[in-house]
Amino acid sequence: MPQAEFDFVSPPDVLGVVTSFFGGEIALDPASSHAANTLVNAKRYFTPAENGLLQSWKAKNVYLYPPRELLTAGEQPEDKALFRRRRRFQKSAQRVWLEECYRRYIRNEFEEAIVFLTSAEVALITTQALNLDFPLCILKEHPTLFIDEPELSKLKSTRCFGFIYYFPSSDNLHERITEFNSLFSSLGRVYC
């Protein structure tokens, strides 16, 4: 998968809450880089060269902050559903990764996931079109992002918003959603 000229790395405050929520360890970050993982500290991660869209996501938990570029039809995973022919067109990478995360969640490739999005269109409109009804935290402040480079330079200002979706574990569902609400309410407003 081609890498954008530059991309961003997750905010440390979000990563701190995610790591705590997952019991101290992020098992898999499928859309990462070597520099980004110095902050994320995922046990396993995939770089753009490895293309996490094509890898197995078998893991206890997944943290995903999708890249921000657009993906052509050829860069997107194929829809393997029988008798469904969708016209493939250029899409936001955040939408493609969110759709792929949902497909893998349904196939039980992982127990639970946190997806951090900075695209309001994907977080609010695409999720409705896909009928994704998961707990959501809307950050109360613009997220502090870092440029994905070895130095991890802090982005001076950002006008994007932050949205955190929780794909809940089927084990202790009510308890985990309550924990999500409790922990992530420190970052913003939580809707369950």
Stockholm file with secondary structure:
# STOCKHOLM 1.0

chainA/1-192         MPQAEFDFVSPPDVLGVVTSFFGGEIALDPASSHAANTLVNAKRYFTPAENGLLQSWKAKNVYLYPPRELLTAGEQPEDKALFRRRRRFQKSAQRVWLEECYRRYIRNEFEEAIVFLTSAEVALITTQALNLDFPLCILKEHPTLFIDEPELSKLKSTRCFGFIYYFPSSDNLHERITEFNSLFSSLGRVYC
#=GR chainA/1-192 SS CCCCSCCEECCHHHHHHHHHHTTTCCCEESSCCHHHHHHHCCSEECCTTTCGGGSCCCEEEEEECCCCSEECGGGSCCCCCTTCCCCCCCEEHHHHHHHHHHHHHHTTSEEEEEEEECCHIIIIIIHHHTTCCCCEEEESSCCCCEESSTTCCBCSCCCCCCEEEEECCSTTHHHHHHHHHHHHTTTEEEEC
#=GC SS_cons         CCCCSCCEECCHHHHHHHHHHTTTCCCEESSCCHHHHHHHCCSEECCTTTCGGGSCCCEEEEEECCCCSEECGGGSCCCCCTTCCCCCCCEEHHHHHHHHHHHHHHTTSEEEEEEEECCHIIIIIIHHHTTCCCCEEEESSCCCCEESSTTCCBCSCCCCCCEEEEECCSTTHHHHHHHHHHHHTTTEEEEC
//
